[in-house]
Amino acid sequence: MSFVTSAFIVTWVALLLLALALAGVVRQLRHLSGPDAGVRRSAAALPRPNIRLPSIATGVPLVLLLVDRSCRVCADRLEDLQRWSKVHDDAIAFAVASRDALAHADDGVTVTVHEHADGIFDTVEPRMLPFGVVLDPDGQAIAGGAVGSAQRLAQLIAAATDHVKVVATP
């Protein structure tokens, strides 16, 4: 076998391995982003996890954000949640759960902080953080999922707002 033939075969084998590696990366990205990534979902289309947390039920819909102190995205969503809590009245409650101690919210922010909340994490079992759950007044989950963007947090808050409207309707 000549040098050119050997180089040709090695090149094709390398290209095949590169293509397989690229296919694996694309598959993982599709799995992480979900089957309907890029499709705008309404609040009604958010997944309804089978979660019940009556111990933190507030009597009004609750937006619960599970975070980790070392997560930069979690810190961004926590700031967003604090801003949302200033905008909404008492019709919706806001809470944060963390396995660690957190820096507490600014004055005037009505976000309940559950530190060392291993029980909440064990019940919710988030696949990634930050993770948000909307609970009805009895502590049953209405919607939930990963909250990687401010828009996703807004969708969860819209689900809580929609639940208030549904409950208030005679």
C-alpha positions, 0 to 999 in steps of 0.5 A, a space after each residue: 500500500 502506498 503512502 498516498 493510499 494510507 494517508 487517504 484511508 487515515 483521513 477518511 477514518 478521522 473524518 468519520 470519527 469527527 462526524 460521529 462526535 459531532 452527531 453525539 454533541 448535537 444529540 446531547 444539545 437536543 436532549 438538553 433543550 427539549 423536543 420543542 426548544 425554540 417554540 414559544 409556550 404559553 403559560 398553559 402549556 408549561 409542564 405540570 410536575 406531580 409535586 405537592 408541598 403543603 408544608 410551604 403552601 401560602 393560601 395564594 399561588 406561590 412561585 418557588 425558585 430552587 437555587 444554588 449559591 454557587 450558580 451564576 444563572 441562579 443569582 440572575 434569576 433570584 434578582 429577577 424574582 426579587 424585581 417581580 415580587 416588587 411588582 406583584 401585589 399579595 395575590 401571588 407569593 414568592 419563595 426561594 429554596 436553597 440547600 445552602 445559606 443565601 444572601 437575604 433579599 433587599 428591604 421591601 422585597 417580599 420573597 420568603 427564603 427557605 435555607 437548608 431546604 433539603 426536604 424541598 429539593 428531595 420532593 421536587 428533584 430538580 434536574 438542573 438549577 435554577 428550577 421553578 415551581 408554581 404551587 396552587 394555594 394548597 401546595 399542589 404544583 400547577 407548572 414547573 421546570 428549569 428557569 434558565 432565562 428571565 422569559 421562562 421565569 415570566 412564564 411561570 409567573 404568568 401561570 401563577 397569575 392565570 391561576 389567580 384569575 381562574 380562582 377569582 372568577 365566579 
